[in-house]
Amino acid sequence: MKIASVAVVAIVLLFMGLQYLKGLSLFSSDDHYYVHFADVTGMTASSPIYAYGYKVGVVERIDYDFDEPNNIIAIIRVDPKLSLPKGTEAEISSDLLGNVRLDLKMGPNPLELLEPGATIEGGMKNGMMEKASAMVPQIEKMLPKLDSILTSINILLADPAVANMLHNVEGITANLNTTSYDLKQLTASLNHQLPQMLDKADGVLANTEGLTQKLNAIDVAATMSKVDKTLANVQQMTDVLNSKEGTLGLLMHDASLYQNVNAAMGNADKLLIDLKEHPKRYVHFSLFGKKDK
């Protein structure tokens, strides 16, 4: 008799422990609601119920109507402190780890409340897994294209021209490094010589300033006056040469004077020729002082 009593107590405690582990309580005063589903994939009895991210109850039981496959009723137990407005809906959602729960989406009017035992419409929430599943057909369509692209890339990489190009790029990179080093050295040299260059530039500027001062010191007006006088004298001389008055004017404009001069030059030439041919006519010389007649 004692053994039977102990066995009964143990069975009761085991049942209560299982119910506790499921989130259910034999002595709970939770409110019961019915949720209508067309699909309850993943949801089971004892699945947690959340409202605003806070656990407010559990799924107590799921009844499947074999005559109407789309008519699935889930009996849920919710904390009586929670009031459900009319229009409240339930959504089955799951995370990346596969944990399934039921989320209550509250109705718009908090003043109109549902009575315990009312029926709520339920549905499935499109989570990350559902979105990934929807992408699978598109990914399958893309796989042949990706395979073709990878094949083309392999063919391109196997082309010797690509290897030569990469080799040339390496050479260009080396040249760029050398050029950068040379530019760095040149910059350092310029930085070293810059003070001397600036000193020379200062000297050139000083010389330029001195030259400018000398140019400023020149009496430009007096110089231009002298130039004007010289030009005037040249003009006068030109006028005299162009006129028929005076010796120079006559020489340049009197044709008879030119002819007389030309005749005189001709006579002088004849005289010189006769002097060479008959010198005795013009020079009389004798050792005894005798003159020829």
C-alpha positions as CSV (number, residue, x, y, z in Angstrom):
1,M,0.0,0.0,0.0
2,K,2.8,2.4,0.9
3,I,4.6,1.5,-2.3
4,A,1.5,2.3,-4.4
5,S,1.1,5.6,-2.7
6,V,4.7,6.6,-3.3
7,A,4.4,5.6,-6.9
8,V,1.2,7.7,-7.4
9,V,2.9,10.7,-5.7
10,A,5.9,10.2,-7.9
11,I,3.8,10.1,-11.1
12,V,1.9,13.2,-10.1
13,L,5.2,15.1,-9.3
14,L,6.7,13.9,-12.6
15,F,3.6,15.1,-14.5
16,M,3.7,18.5,-12.8
17,G,7.4,18.8,-13.5
18,L,6.9,18.1,-17.2
19,Q,4.1,20.6,-17.3
20,Y,6.3,23.1,-15.5
21,L,9.1,22.5,-18.0
22,K,6.6,23.1,-20.8
23,G,5.6,26.4,-19.2
24,L,2.2,25.1,-18.2
25,S,0.7,25.1,-14.7
26,L,-2.1,22.9,-13.3
27,F,-3.3,25.6,-11.0
28,S,-3.0,28.6,-13.3
29,S,-5.8,31.1,-13.8
30,D,-4.6,32.2,-17.3
31,D,-7.0,33.3,-19.9
32,H,-7.7,31.0,-22.8
33,Y,-8.0,32.1,-26.4
34,Y,-8.3,30.3,-29.7
35,V,-6.1,31.1,-32.6
36,H,-7.1,30.0,-36.2
37,F,-4.3,29.0,-38.5
38,A,-4.0,27.6,-42.0
39,D,-0.4,26.5,-41.4
40,V,1.4,25.9,-38.1
41,T,4.8,24.9,-39.4
42,G,7.3,24.7,-36.6
43,M,4.9,25.6,-33.8
44,T,4.1,23.0,-31.1
45,A,2.4,22.8,-27.8
46,S,4.4,24.7,-25.1
47,S,5.7,27.2,-27.7
48,P,6.1,30.6,-26.0
49,I,3.9,33.5,-26.7
50,Y,5.3,37.1,-26.7
51,A,3.7,40.5,-26.8
52,Y,6.0,43.5,-27.3
53,G,9.0,41.2,-26.9
54,Y,7.9,40.0,-23.4
55,K,6.7,36.5,-22.7
56,V,3.0,36.5,-21.8
57,G,2.0,32.8,-22.1
58,V,2.4,29.5,-23.9
59,V,0.6,27.4,-26.5
60,E,-1.4,24.8,-24.6
61,R,-2.7,22.6,-27.4
62,I,-3.1,22.4,-31.1
63,D,-6.2,20.8,-32.6
64,Y,-6.1,19.7,-36.3
65,D,-9.3,19.2,-38.2
66,F,-8.7,16.4,-40.6
67,D,-12.0,17.2,-42.5
68,E,-10.8,20.8,-43.1
69,P,-7.0,20.8,-43.4
70,N,-6.8,24.6,-43.4
71,N,-8.7,24.8,-40.2
72,I,-6.1,24.4,-37.4
73,I,-7.0,25.7,-33.9
74,A,-4.3,26.5,-31.3
75,I,-5.5,26.9,-27.7
76,I,-3.2,29.5,-26.0
77,R,-2.9,30.5,-22.4
78,V,-2.2,34.2,-21.7
79,D,-1.5,36.1,-18.5
80,P,-4.8,37.5,-17.3
81,K,-3.2,40.9,-16.7
82,L,-2.8,41.3,-20.5
83,S,-5.7,42.8,-22.3
84,L,-6.2,41.9,-25.9
85,P,-7.9,44.6,-28.1
86,K,-10.1,43.7,-30.9
87,G,-8.3,43.1,-34.1
88,T,-5.3,41.4,-32.4
89,E,-3.5,38.9,-34.6
90,A,-1.0,36.2,-33.9
91,E,2.1,35.4,-36.0
92,I,4.4,32.4,-36.0
93,S,8.0,33.5,-36.2
94,S,11.4,31.8,-36.0
95,D,14.9,33.0,-35.5
96,L,18.1,31.8,-37.3
97,L,18.5,29.1,-34.7
98,G,15.1,27.6,-35.5
99,N,13.4,28.6,-32.3
100,V,9.7,29.1,-33.0
101,R,7.4,31.4,-31.0
102,L,4.0,33.1,-31.3
103,D,3.9,36.9,-31.4
104,L,0.8,38.8,-30.6
105,K,0.2,41.9,-32.7
106,M,-2.2,44.1,-30.7
107,G,-5.3,45.7,-32.3
108,P,-5.6,49.4,-33.0
109,N,-8.2,50.3,-30.4
110,P,-7.3,49.5,-26.8
111,L,-10.8,50.5,-25.6
112,E,-12.5,47.6,-27.3
113,L,-11.2,44.4,-25.7
114,L,-11.6,40.7,-26.5
115,E,-13.3,38.4,-24.1
116,P,-11.4,35.3,-22.9
117,G,-12.3,32.4,-25.2
118,A,-12.5,34.6,-28.3
119,T,-10.9,33.5,-31.6
120,I,-7.9,35.3,-33.0
121,E,-6.7,35.1,-36.6
122,G,-3.1,33.7,-37.0
123,G,-0.6,33.5,-39.7
124,M,3.1,33.0,-40.6
125,K,5.7,35.8,-40.4
126,N,8.2,36.0,-43.2
127,G,11.4,35.8,-41.3
128,M,15.0,35.5,-42.5
129,M,14.7,31.8,-43.2
130,E,11.6,32.4,-45.4
131,K,13.4,35.2,-47.3
132,A,16.4,33.0,-47.8
133,S,14.1,30.2,-49.0
134,A,12.5,32.6,-51.5
135,M,15.9,33.5,-52.8
136,V,16.9,29.9,-53.5
137,P,15.2,29.7,-56.9
138,Q,16.9,32.9,-58.0
139,I,20.3,31.6,-56.8
140,E,19.8,28.4,-58.7
141,K,19.2,30.4,-61.9
142,M,22.3,32.3,-61.3
143,L,24.6,29.3,-60.7
144,P,25.0,28.5,-64.5
145,K,26.0,32.1,-65.1
146,L,28.4,32.1,-62.2
147,D,29.9,28.9,-63.5
148,S,30.3,30.4,-67.0
149,I,31.9,33.5,-65.5
150,L,34.3,31.5,-63.4
151,T,35.3,29.5,-66.5
152,S,35.9,32.7,-68.5
153,I,38.0,34.0,-65.6
154,N,40.1,30.8,-65.5
155,I,40.7,31.0,-69.3
156,L,41.7,34.6,-68.9
157,L,44.1,33.9,-66.1
158,A,45.6,31.1,-68.1
159,D,46.4,33.4,-71.0
160,P,50.2,34.2,-71.2
161,A,49.4,37.8,-72.1
162,V,47.9,38.3,-68.6
163,A,51.0,36.9,-67.0
164,N,53.2,39.3,-69.2
165,M,50.9,42.2,-68.3
166,L,51.3,41.4,-64.6
167,H,55.1,41.2,-65.1
168,N,55.0,44.5,-66.8
169,V,52.9,46.0,-64.0
170,E,55.6,44.7,-61.6
171,G,58.2,46.4,-63.7
172,I,56.2,49.6,-63.9
173,T,55.8,49.5,-60.1
174,A,59.6,49.2,-59.7
175,N,60.1,52.1,-62.0
176,L,57.6,54.2,-60.1
177,N,59.4,53.3,-56.9
178,T,62.7,54.4,-58.5
179,T,61.2,57.6,-59.8
180,S,59.7,58.3,-56.4
181,Y,63.1,57.9,-54.8
182,D,64.7,60.1,-57.4
183,L,62.1,62.8,-56.9
184,K,62.7,62.5,-53.2
185,Q,66.4,63.0,-53.7
186,L,65.8,65.9,-56.1
187,T,63.4,67.5,-53.6
188,A,66.0,67.1,-50.8
189,S,68.7,68.7,-53.1
190,L,66.4,71.6,-53.9
191,N,65.6,72.1,-50.3
192,H,69.3,72.2,-49.6
193,Q,70.1,74.6,-52.4
194,L,67.1,76.7,-52.0
195,P,68.7,79.2,-49.5
196,Q,71.6,79.8,-51.9
197,M,69.2,80.2,-54.8
198,L,67.2,82.7,-52.7
199,D,70.4,84.6,-51.9
200,K,71.4,84.8,-55.6
201,A,67.9,85.9,-56.4
202,D,68.2,88.6,-53.8
203,G,71.4,89.7,-55.4
204,V,69.8,89.8,-58.8
205,L,66.9,91.9,-57.4
206,A,69.4,94.2,-55.8
207,N,71.3,94.7,-59.1
208,T,68.0,95.2,-60.9
209,E,67.0,97.8,-58.4
210,G,70.4,99.6,-58.8
211,L,70.0,99.5,-62.6
212,T,66.5,100.9,-62.2
213,Q,67.8,103.7,-60.0
214,K,70.5,104.5,-62.7
215,L,67.9,104.6,-65.4
216,N,65.8,106.9,-63.3
217,A,68.8,109.1,-62.8
218,I,69.3,109.6,-66.6
219,D,68.0,113.0,-67.8
220,V,65.8,111.7,-70.5
221,A,64.5,115.1,-71.4
222,A,68.0,116.6,-72.0
223,T,69.0,113.5,-74.0
224,M,65.9,113.8,-76.2
225,S,66.6,117.5,-76.7
226,K,70.1,116.7,-78.0
227,V,68.7,114.1,-80.3
228,D,66.2,116.6,-81.6
229,K,69.0,119.1,-82.3
230,T,71.0,116.5,-84.1
231,L,68.1,115.5,-86.2
232,A,67.5,119.2,-87.0
233,N,71.1,119.6,-88.2
234,V,70.8,116.5,-90.3
235,Q,67.6,118.0,-91.8
236,Q,69.4,121.2,-92.6
237,M,72.2,119.4,-94.2
238,T,69.8,117.4,-96.3
239,D,68.0,120.6,-97.3
240,V,71.3,122.2,-98.4
241,L,72.2,119.1,-100.4
242,N,68.8,119.1,-102.0
243,S,69.0,122.9,-102.9
244,K,71.0,124.3,-105.9
245,E,72.6,127.0,-103.7
246,G,76.0,126.7,-102.3
247,T,79.0,124.5,-103.4
248,L,77.5,121.2,-102.3
249,G,74.2,122.0,-103.9
250,L,75.8,122.9,-107.2
251,L,78.0,119.9,-107.1
252,M,75.0,117.7,-106.8
253,H,72.7,119.5,-109.2
254,D,74.9,121.4,-111.9
255,A,75.6,119.0,-114.8
256,S,78.1,121.4,-116.5
257,L,80.3,121.3,-113.4
258,Y,80.3,117.5,-113.6
259,Q,81.2,117.7,-117.4
260,N,84.0,120.2,-116.7
261,V,85.5,118.0,-113.9
262,N,85.2,115.0,-116.2
263,A,87.0,116.9,-119.0
264,A,89.7,118.1,-116.7
265,M,90.3,114.5,-115.5
266,G,90.5,113.4,-119.2
267,N,93.1,116.1,-120.0
268,A,95.1,115.2,-116.9
269,D,95.1,111.6,-118.0
270,K,96.3,112.6,-121.5
271,L,99.1,114.7,-119.9
272,L,100.3,111.8,-117.9
273,I,100.4,109.6,-120.9
274,D,102.4,112.2,-123.0
275,L,104.7,112.7,-120.0
276,K,105.5,109.0,-120.0
277,E,106.0,108.9,-123.8
278,H,108.1,112.1,-124.2
279,P,109.7,113.0,-120.9
280,K,112.3,115.2,-122.6
281,R,109.7,117.6,-123.5
282,Y,109.1,118.4,-119.9
283,V,112.4,117.7,-118.2
284,H,115.8,119.3,-119.5
285,F,118.9,117.9,-117.8
286,S,122.6,117.8,-119.0
287,L,125.9,117.0,-117.4
288,F,127.6,120.0,-119.2
289,G,124.8,122.5,-118.8
290,K,123.9,122.4,-122.5
291,K,120.3,122.7,-123.4
292,D,118.7,121.1,-126.4
293,K,116.9,123.4,-128.7
